Amino acid sequence: MIRLLAERWAVVANSVREAIAASAETDPDTSDLFTEVSRQLDKDLWFIESHLA
């Protein structure tokens, strides 16, 4: 179950990174918000993946 959660969390994190790139030039404020969300998702994913070892 944790492996599936980690996989799905990674998909969301990658989608947010794509959103950062897409909004970077047109709306820097939105890009900044996506960046903050990305940082939190990466941190959470790191914690989730630590339970797989």
C-alpha distances in whole Angstrom, upper triangle without the diagonal:
4,5,5,6,9,10,11,12,14,16,17,18,20,21,23,25,26,27,29,31,32,33,35,38,39,37,37,36,33,32,32,30,27,27,27,23,23,23,21,18,19,19,16,14,16,15,11,11,14,11,10,14
4,5,5,6,9,10,10,12,14,15,16,18,20,21,22,24,26,27,29,30,31,32,36,37,35,34,33,31,29,29,27,25,25,24,21,20,20,18,15,15,15,12,10,12,11,7,8,10,8,7,11
4,5,5,6,9,10,11,13,14,15,17,19,20,21,23,25,26,27,29,30,31,35,36,35,34,33,31,29,29,27,25,25,24,21,20,20,19,16,15,16,13,11,12,12,8,8,10,9,7,11
4,5,5,6,8,10,11,13,14,15,17,19,20,21,23,25,26,27,29,30,34,34,33,33,32,29,28,28,26,23,24,24,21,19,20,19,15,16,17,14,12,14,14,10,10,14,12,11,14
4,5,5,6,9,10,11,12,14,15,17,18,20,21,23,25,26,27,28,32,32,31,30,29,27,25,26,23,21,21,21,17,16,17,15,12,13,14,11,9,12,11,8,9,12,11,11,14
4,5,5,6,9,10,10,12,14,15,16,18,20,21,23,24,26,27,30,31,30,29,28,26,24,24,22,20,19,19,16,15,15,14,11,10,12,9,6,9,9,6,6,10,10,9,12
4,5,5,6,9,10,11,13,14,15,17,19,20,22,23,25,26,29,30,29,29,28,25,24,25,23,20,20,20,17,15,17,16,12,12,14,12,9,12,13,10,9,13,13,12,15
4,5,5,6,9,10,11,13,14,15,17,19,20,21,23,24,28,28,27,27,26,23,22,23,21,18,19,19,15,14,16,15,11,12,14,12,10,13,14,11,12,15,15,14,18
4,5,5,6,9,10,11,12,14,15,17,19,20,21,22,26,26,25,24,24,21,20,20,18,15,16,15,12,11,12,11,7,9,11,8,6,10,11,9,10,13,14,14,17
4,5,5,6,9,10,10,12,14,15,17,18,20,21,24,25,24,24,23,21,19,19,18,15,15,16,13,10,12,12,8,8,11,10,7,10,12,10,10,14,15,14,17
4,5,5,6,9,10,11,12,14,16,17,18,20,23,24,23,23,23,20,18,20,18,15,15,17,14,11,14,14,10,11,14,13,11,14,16,14,14,17,18,17,20
4,5,5,6,9,10,10,12,14,15,16,18,21,22,21,20,20,17,16,17,15,12,13,14,10,9,12,12,8,10,13,12,10,14,15,14,15,18,19,19,22
4,5,5,6,9,10,11,13,14,15,16,20,21,19,19,19,16,14,15,13,10,10,11,8,6,9,9,6,7,10,10,9,11,14,13,14,17,18,18,21
4,5,5,6,9,10,11,12,14,15,19,20,19,19,19,16,14,16,15,11,11,13,11,8,11,13,10,10,13,13,11,14,17,16,16,19,21,20,22
4,5,5,6,9,10,10,12,14,17,18,17,17,18,14,13,15,14,10,11,14,11,9,13,14,11,12,16,15,14,17,19,18,18,22,23,23,25
4,5,5,6,9,10,10,12,15,16,15,14,14,11,10,11,10,6,8,10,8,6,10,11,9,10,14,14,13,16,18,18,19,22,23,23,26
4,5,5,6,9,10,10,14,15,15,14,15,12,9,11,11,8,8,11,9,7,10,12,10,10,14,15,14,16,19,19,19,22,24,24,26
4,5,5,6,9,10,13,14,14,14,15,12,10,13,13,9,10,14,12,10,14,16,14,14,18,18,17,19,22,22,22,25,27,26,28
4,5,5,6,8,11,11,11,11,12,9,7,10,10,7,9,12,11,10,13,15,14,15,18,19,18,21,23,23,23,26,28,28,30
4,6,5,6,9,10,10,9,10,8,5,8,9,6,6,10,10,9,12,14,13,14,17,18,18,20,23,23,23,26,28,28,30
4,6,5,8,10,10,10,12,11,7,11,12,9,10,13,14,12,15,17,16,16,20,21,20,22,25,25,25,28,30,30,32
4,6,7,8,9,10,12,10,8,12,13,10,12,15,15,14,17,19,18,19,22,23,23,25,27,27,28,30,33,32,34
4,6,5,5,7,9,7,5,9,10,9,11,14,14,14,16,19,18,19,22,23,23,25,28,28,29,31,33,34,36
4,6,6,5,8,8,5,8,11,10,10,13,14,14,16,19,19,19,22,24,24,25,28,28,29,31,34,34,36
4,6,6,10,10,8,11,14,13,14,17,18,18,20,22,23,23,26,27,27,29,32,32,33,35,37,38,39
4,6,9,9,9,12,14,13,15,18,18,19,21,23,23,24,27,28,28,30,33,33,34,36,39,39,41
4,6,6,6,9,10,11,12,15,16,16,19,21,21,22,25,26,27,29,31,31,32,35,37,37,39
4,5,5,6,9,10,10,12,14,15,16,19,20,21,23,24,25,27,29,30,31,33,35,36,38
4,5,5,6,9,10,11,13,14,16,17,19,20,22,23,24,26,28,29,30,32,34,35,37
4,5,5,6,9,10,11,12,14,16,16,18,20,21,22,24,26,27,28,30,32,33,35
4,5,5,6,9,10,10,12,14,15,16,18,20,21,22,24,25,26,28,31,31,33
4,5,5,6,9,10,11,13,14,15,17,19,20,21,23,24,26,27,30,31,33
4,5,5,6,9,10,11,12,14,16,17,18,20,22,23,24,26,28,29,31
4,5,5,6,9,10,10,12,14,15,16,18,20,21,22,24,26,27,29
4,5,5,6,9,10,10,12,14,15,17,19,20,21,23,25,26,28
4,5,5,6,9,10,11,13,14,16,17,19,20,22,24,25,27
4,5,5,6,9,10,11,12,14,16,16,18,20,22,23,25
4,5,5,6,9,10,10,12,14,15,16,18,20,21,23
4,6,5,6,9,10,11,13,14,15,17,19,21,22
4,5,5,6,8,10,11,12,14,15,18,19,21
4,5,5,6,9,10,10,12,14,16,17,19
4,5,5,6,9,10,10,12,15,16,17
4,5,5,6,9,10,11,13,15,16
4,5,5,6,9,10,12,13,15
4,5,5,6,8,10,11,13
4,5,5,6,9,10,11
4,6,5,7,10,11
4,5,6,8,10
4,5,5,7
4,5,6
4,6
4
